[in-house]
Amino acid sequence: MILGSASLLAFNAHAGQSDVTCSYHHTLGDDSIMMTGKPNQAMLHDFFGNTHTDAFSTYDTLRAQPETTCNNKADSSAYWAPTMRLPDGEIVKPSYQKTYYQSTKDATNPLTPFPAGLALLAGDHHGSAPSNRITFLCGNGNGYSNKAGEVCGLRSKGDAVQFNVGIQFPDCWDGVHLMPGHGKPNAAYSSNGVCPADFPVKIPTVNLNLAWVLPQITSLDTAKIQFSMDPVMNGDQRTEQWGGVYTVHADFLNGWTEEGARFMTDLCMNNGMDCNHMVPWSYRTASEDTYVSSAEPDRNFGQSPDLFTRQNKTNGDQMMTLMKFPIPPVPAGLTEAQKASFKYQVRIYGTRVESGQDMIYFSPVASNSWHENNVTWNNRPAVAAGNKSGLYIGKTLEYRYVNVDNEVKKALAEGKTEISWYLGGDNYDKSYRFNSRETKENLVLMLTRYQEVKEN
C-alpha cells in the first residue's frame, strides 16, 4: 500500500508520469556511487531493483545482468536506502518500494531522457531536521508529513504496522557529470519547474517511496526510528553506527533500457500522459499509416492527421485504417522461457465518434508492400488469414492498448521485420477516429515485459 501518490510531497506534478514497483532484494555495506569499488565499507544499504547491485555497479553491469525485482523488466535500475532500526533495536528489512517518475511544467520545460548511467542522490545522511524533500507516512495515519513523531498503529485490516518514507530526487542535471562527487553535486532541484543555470537539463523527477510492513509490532513511534550511518572500520571489521530518522536518504543509478527511458519522457511525460507501468522495453512508432474508403475508392488519404474506421451494414460504405510498423526485436541470447515473457502491444489514441461502445478488430495484412501515399480502396492489400485482435472502444478520447503478441510473433517466425494491420469496423454503422503518426499521439508498437510485484 503506497498512499496518496499525487500528494506525497510539496510537489506540483503534471499529469505526465509513470511508475515502477520493486521488491526488496538484499542488504550490503556497499555504495557504488559514493564509495565506488569499496565493498563492505559503506553504511548498510537495502537494495531494490537490479539483483546484482554492489560496490562495482555501473550502467553497463546493470544492463549486462538485467535481472530485477521490479514489475517492469525494462527497468534494471538500482535503488538503495540506508537500513532501518526500530526503537527496540531490531534491524528490519523493507518490503518494497514504488517509484513515481513525474514531471513539472513540461509544456514550457520539456524533459530530457535519463542518460545511460546517470546517478542521483537525495536526502542528507547528516540530517537533523525536517526536509521538504523527505516525507513520512503511517499506514493507518493522516497522510504524508515531513515531520516525524506520529505513532503508527495497525493498518485497517489489523495485520501489521506499515511505515513509508517518500524521497524526492533532484530533477535538473548539469548535462556533464553522470556521477556526483563528494561536495560536487551533478543535479539540483527546479524552482517552479525551471532549472538553475548550472543544472540546465530537465529530467524526470524520481519520487521513491519506501514501505516497511511490520507484523511483529503493534505501534511505532516514528521519531525514534534510526537509519544506518557510515561504520567505524577496523581493518575488515565493521562497527555499525546509527543516526536519527532525519538522516534517511536514497540513491538511484539509472538502468532503464535507453528506449524505455526515451519513451517515458518523449511519449508519456512530455505529452502530459500518465503511462503508469506501461513503459516498454523497446518500441517502434508507425512507419506508415492511412485509411481507405469504399465511398471514394480511388482517393488516397496518406497525409491525413486522422484515421477513420467504419463499417456500414446498411449501404456497404466502409472505411478501414491501415498501419505499418517495424518490429522491435526480442533481445538476443535468451532462453525460450525468457523470450515468451516478452509481449507485443499496440498503443493507439482515439475514440468512437458516436455514443456507446463496441469491439473493433486489428486484422493482419497479407503484404507490407503498400505505401501510405498511394494506397486506395481499389488497390488495397488483402487481409491475411489467421488471428485478429479486438479493441473495445467507447466515446472517451484516450490512449488504448491492444495485445497483438500472437500476430507479431507469427510474423517474426516467418522471418518478417515489419508488420501491418487493418483496423476494421464493428458492423453496427458506427465510426471511429484515431490520431495518425503525423500527430504527437502517434501509433506505437511496444515490446513489453512485466511481472506483478506484491504490495503487502
VOGU-3710 file (C-alpha; in Angstrom, 3 decimals, decimal comma):
1> milgsaslla> 0,000/0,000/0,000  1,501/3,293/-1,170  -0,916/6,095/-0,387  -1,512/9,496/-1,920  0,859/9,416/-4,882  -0,296/12,869/-6,012  0,315/14,380/-2,584  3,467/12,622/-1,435  5,429/15,838/-1,297  5,010/19,541/-1,786
11> fnahagqsdv> 5,409/18,888/-5,483  3,397/20,219/-8,412  3,144/17,163/-10,674  1,785/17,411/-14,192  -0,433/14,574/-15,449  2,602/13,096/-17,191  4,110/10,306/-15,135  4,915/6,609/-14,935  5,690/4,240/-12,081  7,523/1,068/-11,155
21> tcsyhhtlgd> 7,223/-1,198/-8,112  10,241/-3,206/-6,904  10,509/-5,619/-4,003  13,435/-5,644/-1,567  16,299/-7,923/-2,608  19,441/-7,697/-0,469  21,426/-5,687/2,079  25,113/-4,798/1,715  27,577/-2,305/3,144  28,100/-1,091/-0,437
31> dsimmtgkpn> 27,561/2,156/-2,346  28,694/2,241/-5,981  28,063/5,991/-6,272  29,898/7,496/-3,308  32,200/4,567/-2,423  32,853/3,044/-5,822  34,844/-0,181/-5,724  34,956/-0,328/-1,905  32,827/-3,308/-0,874  31,607/-3,548/2,722
41> qamlhdffgn> 32,961/-0,108/3,631  29,766/1,936/3,271  26,806/2,153/5,600  24,355/-0,732/5,421  22,023/-0,237/2,460  18,850/-2,051/1,426  18,741/-2,646/-2,318  15,784/-2,828/-4,689  15,605/-3,426/-8,418  18,686/-4,919/-10,037
51> thtdafstyd> 19,561/-8,080/-8,134  23,307/-7,805/-8,828  23,856/-4,310/-7,409  27,038/-3,952/-5,386  30,003/-1,602/-4,893  31,114/-2,038/-8,524  27,803/-1,438/-10,307  27,639/0,749/-13,411  25,086/1,174/-16,169  26,947/-1,428/-18,213
61> tlraqpettc> 26,882/-4,013/-15,424  23,209/-3,327/-14,699  22,270/-3,898/-18,341  24,623/-6,878/-18,760  22,859/-8,566/-15,827  19,396/-7,006/-16,006  17,596/-9,305/-13,559  15,390/-7,131/-11,391  12,763/-7,301/-8,650  10,762/-4,571/-10,405
71> nnkadssayw> 7,401/-5,251/-12,055  8,604/-3,599/-15,274  11,543/-5,628/-16,534  12,677/-2,733/-18,744  13,907/-1,156/-15,506  17,181/-2,657/-14,303  17,962/0,430/-12,242  19,486/0,144/-8,795  17,681/1,830/-5,905  19,039/1,816/-2,374
81> aptmrlpdge> 18,478/3,439/1,013  20,025/3,026/4,484  18,874/0,141/6,634  16,252/0,927/9,296  16,379/0,039/13,005  13,288/0,069/15,233  13,281/1,827/18,646  13,748/-1,544/20,394  16,956/-2,157/18,410  15,563/-4,644/15,884
91> ivkpsyqkty> 17,010/-4,208/12,399  14,203/-4,654/9,851  14,034/-5,091/6,102  11,720/-3,088/3,845  9,006/-4,874/1,897  9,092/-2,974/-1,393  9,387/0,436/-2,938  7,207/2,197/-5,503  8,795/4,949/-7,568  6,813/7,572/-9,438
101> yqstkdatnp> 8,626/9,233/-12,322  6,942/12,624/-12,612  7,132/15,930/-14,429  6,529/19,594/-13,651  5,565/22,276/-16,154  6,746/20,120/-19,050  4,726/22,134/-21,581  7,208/25,016/-21,221  10,158/22,993/-19,912  10,151/19,613/-21,674
111> ltpfpaglal> 12,042/16,723/-20,173  15,195/15,052/-21,450  15,504/11,259/-21,018  17,826/9,948/-18,324  21,254/9,424/-19,869  22,638/5,904/-19,554  24,262/5,522/-16,140  23,010/8,733/-14,524  23,400/8,550/-10,736  21,345/10,721/-8,381
121> lagdhhgsap> 21,371/11,360/-4,636  18,556/12,641/-2,416  18,437/13,485/1,260  21,170/14,221/3,809  22,751/11,395/5,790  23,747/14,004/8,387  20,233/15,470/8,523  18,825/16,540/11,890  15,662/18,446/10,930  12,683/18,091/8,567
131> snritflcgn> 13,262/18,442/4,829  10,646/19,318/2,237  12,152/16,541/0,051  11,581/13,769/2,636  8,164/12,736/3,949  6,822/10,102/6,351  3,586/8,128/6,457  1,834/5,741/8,822  -0,320/3,187/7,029  -3,194/3,958/9,391
141> gngysnkage> -2,382/7,658/9,710  -3,176/11,092/8,372  -1,138/11,202/5,182  2,392/12,230/4,362  4,226/14,789/6,511  7,842/15,918/6,525  7,845/15,831/10,333  8,439/12,586/12,217  6,682/11,968/15,537  3,394/10,338/14,584
151> vcglrskgda> 2,844/6,970/16,275  1,853/4,368/13,697  -0,782/1,813/14,716  -2,058/-1,282/12,959  -3,377/-0,914/9,424  -7,141/-1,018/8,852  -7,060/-4,800/8,383  -5,263/-5,119/11,742  -2,449/-7,275/10,430  0,627/-5,068/10,673
161> vqfnvgiqfp> 2,136/-1,640/11,202  3,178/-0,004/7,948  5,645/2,873/7,730  6,512/4,646/4,475  9,152/7,187/3,544  8,856/9,350/0,404  12,095/10,714/-1,063  12,162/13,245/-3,909  15,283/13,350/-6,104  16,623/16,402/-7,986
171> dcwdgvhlmp> 15,093/16,984/-11,420  17,791/19,169/-13,044  21,051/17,658/-14,307  24,243/19,578/-15,092  24,411/17,866/-18,503  28,028/16,770/-17,983  28,647/14,548/-14,967  26,848/11,227/-14,720  28,094/10,710/-11,152  28,048/13,170/-8,258
181> ghgkpnaays> 31,266/13,754/-6,353  31,896/14,441/-2,686  30,672/18,007/-2,274  30,139/18,287/-6,043  26,505/17,564/-6,935  25,621/16,688/-10,519  21,944/17,600/-10,100  19,733/20,174/-8,389  16,056/20,892/-7,794  13,973/23,038/-10,120
191> sngvcpadfp> 12,103/26,065/-8,878  8,547/26,266/-10,164  9,553/23,867/-12,926  12,564/25,960/-14,041  16,114/24,595/-13,704  19,015/26,692/-12,324  21,610/27,878/-14,821  24,327/25,478/-13,629  21,969/22,496/-13,954  20,061/23,280/-17,149
201> vkiptvnlnl> 18,860/19,813/-18,243  15,351/18,964/-17,046  14,910/15,251/-16,262  12,020/13,256/-14,772  11,613/13,629/-11,022  12,299/10,347/-9,245  9,908/10,074/-6,284  10,987/6,983/-4,349  8,507/5,616/-1,808  9,829/3,006/0,622
211> awvlpqitsl> 7,470/0,731/2,559  8,146/-1,313/5,688  5,394/-3,765/6,691  5,941/-4,838/10,299  3,599/-7,550/11,625  5,814/-8,129/14,684  4,815/-4,846/16,376  1,536/-3,075/17,166  2,804/0,519/17,287  5,797/2,552/16,098
221> dtakiqfsmd> 6,951/5,971/17,283  8,386/7,382/14,039  10,541/9,923/15,902  12,525/7,053/17,459  13,368/5,223/14,229  17,054/5,098/13,291  18,890/4,624/9,996  22,357/3,252/9,341  25,346/5,573/9,152  28,924/5,054/7,927
231> pvmngdqrte> 30,549/2,310/10,014  33,722/2,577/12,030  36,196/0,289/10,270  38,990/-1,625/11,992  40,608/-3,452/9,107  37,777/-5,524/7,641  35,757/-5,395/10,853  32,732/-3,092/10,981  31,184/-1,325/13,941  27,784/-0,109/12,843
241> qwggvytvha> 26,671/3,459/13,544  23,086/4,734/13,619  21,511/8,152/13,083  18,117/9,698/13,684  15,113/9,431/11,401  16,000/12,644/9,506  19,211/11,037/8,224  17,217/8,893/5,788  18,277/9,348/2,165  18,420/7,352/-1,066
251> dflngwteeg> 20,442/6,651/-4,198  19,335/5,981/-7,782  21,513/4,537/-10,543  19,671/4,572/-13,860  19,457/1,183/-15,524  16,418/1,639/-17,773  16,747/0,465/-21,344  17,571/3,512/-23,436  14,329/3,155/-25,406  12,343/2,777/-22,193
261> arfmtdlcmn> 13,875/5,972/-20,778  13,125/7,812/-24,030  9,536/6,531/-24,175  8,945/7,651/-20,586  9,786/11,260/-21,389  9,011/11,749/-25,090  5,815/9,685/-25,379  4,466/9,986/-21,833  5,504/12,949/-19,708  6,122/15,480/-22,469
271> ngmdcnhmvp> 2,653/14,567/-23,774  1,060/15,003/-20,338  0,170/11,306/-20,232  0,037/9,032/-17,199  1,643/5,849/-18,535  1,557/4,148/-15,089  3,671/0,976/-15,517  3,217/0,846/-19,323  6,769/1,781/-20,300  8,167/-0,660/-22,883
281> wsyrtasedt> 11,487/-2,439/-23,100  11,677/-1,114/-26,665  9,250/0,307/-29,230  8,765/1,481/-32,784  6,428/4,205/-33,984  4,347/3,609/-37,106  6,376/3,886/-40,299  3,225/4,379/-42,394  -0,484/4,808/-41,740  -3,579/5,944/-43,586
291> yvssaepdrn> -7,155/4,867/-44,222  -9,098/3,767/-47,301  -12,756/4,412/-48,101  -15,161/2,459/-50,317  -17,133/5,684/-50,887  -14,040/7,238/-52,560  -12,336/4,152/-53,971  -9,638/5,978/-55,959  -8,732/8,579/-53,336  -5,552/8,420/-51,253
301> fgqspdlftr> -5,656/9,802/-47,680  -1,945/9,356/-46,933  -1,213/12,634/-45,119  -4,401/12,869/-43,098  -3,817/13,564/-39,389  -6,957/11,486/-38,707  -7,523/7,790/-39,299  -11,075/6,508/-39,718  -12,765/3,170/-39,349  -16,405/2,437/-40,203
311> qnktngdqmm> -18,443/-0,488/-41,459  -21,963/0,394/-42,622  -24,079/-2,725/-42,987  -26,984/-0,680/-44,386  -25,387/0,593/-47,600  -21,989/-1,113/-47,595  -19,912/2,038/-47,069  -16,690/1,126/-45,347  -13,553/2,843/-44,075  -10,563/0,907/-42,778
321> tlmkfpippv> -7,397/2,185/-41,112  -4,059/0,806/-42,293  -0,924/0,895/-40,138  2,606/-0,477/-40,562  5,408/-0,877/-38,006  8,988/-2,084/-37,915  9,059/-4,890/-35,334  11,204/-4,209/-32,237  13,252/-7,401/-31,810  13,295/-9,523/-28,682
331> paglteaqka> 16,793/-9,316/-27,101  19,270/-11,964/-28,224  20,743/-14,692/-26,051  17,580/-15,584/-24,118  16,060/-18,943/-23,276  12,726/-19,858/-24,834  11,008/-19,202/-21,496  12,569/-15,751/-21,278  11,565/-14,959/-24,861  7,990/-15,976/-24,074
341> sfkyqvriyg> 7,843/-13,450/-21,218  8,087/-10,578/-23,728  4,769/-9,397/-25,163  3,819/-7,075/-28,020  1,157/-4,369/-27,743  -0,030/-1,524/-29,942  -0,748/1,836/-28,320  -3,277/3,911/-30,213  -5,067/7,179/-29,423  -8,680/7,585/-30,466
351> trvesgqdmi> -12,408/7,400/-29,813  -15,738/6,189/-31,065  -17,424/9,098/-32,841  -20,964/8,179/-31,784  -22,050/7,372/-28,242  -21,796/3,834/-26,889  -19,019/1,292/-27,161  -18,274/-1,836/-29,173  -15,477/-4,096/-30,329  -13,414/-3,342/-33,421
361> yfspvasnsw> -10,628/-5,524/-34,773  -6,939/-5,488/-35,708  -6,575/-7,848/-38,680  -3,075/-8,615/-40,035  -2,391/-7,538/-43,625  -1,090/-10,147/-46,068  1,599/-7,888/-47,559  3,679/-4,996/-46,226  4,334/-3,613/-49,717  1,621/-0,933/-49,545
371> hennvtwnnr> 2,577/2,739/-49,089  0,561/5,426/-47,379  0,908/7,921/-50,243  -0,541/5,725/-52,973  -2,804/3,099/-51,373  -6,531/3,419/-52,114  -9,607/1,276/-51,647  -9,156/-0,126/-55,129  -5,515/-1,202/-54,723  -5,542/-2,026/-51,003
381> pavaagnksg> -3,659/-5,131/-49,816  -5,524/-8,270/-48,834  -6,290/-9,288/-45,259  -4,124/-12,160/-44,025  -5,682/-15,364/-42,808  -5,367/-16,151/-39,128  -5,874/-14,461/-35,764  -7,089/-10,941/-35,181  -7,112/-8,868/-32,001  -10,073/-6,974/-30,587
391> lyigktleyr> -10,243/-3,461/-29,178  -13,257/-2,487/-27,055  -13,695/1,230/-27,547  -16,126/3,905/-26,398  -16,683/7,628/-26,693  -13,775/8,712/-24,458  -10,782/10,100/-26,378  -7,779/8,353/-24,821  -4,784/6,081/-25,339  -5,642/2,401/-25,648
401> yvnvdnevkk> -3,503/-0,725/-25,605  -4,101/-3,778/-27,802  -2,491/-7,189/-27,293  -1,038/-8,209/-30,673  1,509/-10,709/-29,369  0,369/-13,728/-31,386  0,355/-11,891/-34,710  3,774/-10,295/-34,198  5,462/-13,494/-33,070  3,959/-15,306/-36,063
411> alaegkteis> 5,426/-12,624/-38,358  8,829/-12,974/-36,664  8,707/-16,754/-37,082  8,149/-16,169/-40,799  11,283/-14,027/-40,970  9,474/-10,683/-41,255  10,900/-7,473/-39,824  7,740/-5,369/-40,144  4,017/-5,927/-39,769  0,815/-4,257/-40,950
421> wylggdnydk> -2,764/-4,274/-39,689  -6,192/-3,189/-40,795  -8,358/-1,664/-38,102  -11,858/-2,683/-39,174  -15,361/-1,774/-38,091  -17,914/-3,491/-35,899  -20,807/-3,921/-38,381  -23,048/-1,540/-36,410  -22,905/1,579/-38,602  -20,570/3,340/-36,172
431> syrfnsretk> -17,445/5,392/-36,857  -14,112/5,540/-35,054  -11,371/8,152/-35,292  -7,702/7,750/-34,359  -4,659/10,025/-34,432  -2,135/9,273/-37,151  1,651/9,210/-36,959  1,636/12,831/-38,165  0,460/13,851/-34,662  2,227/13,759/-31,287
441> enlvlmltry> -0,131/10,964/-30,177  1,277/8,673/-32,857  0,808/4,913/-33,034  3,373/2,747/-31,234  4,251/-0,958/-31,351  5,650/-1,796/-27,906  7,764/-4,721/-26,727  6,978/-5,154/-23,038  7,972/-7,408/-20,183  6,060/-7,191/-16,904
451> qevken> 5,693/-9,279/-13,773  3,448/-8,476/-10,848  5,136/-7,397/-7,611  3,134/-7,859/-4,445  2,437/-4,752/-2,386  1,814/-6,135/1,108
//
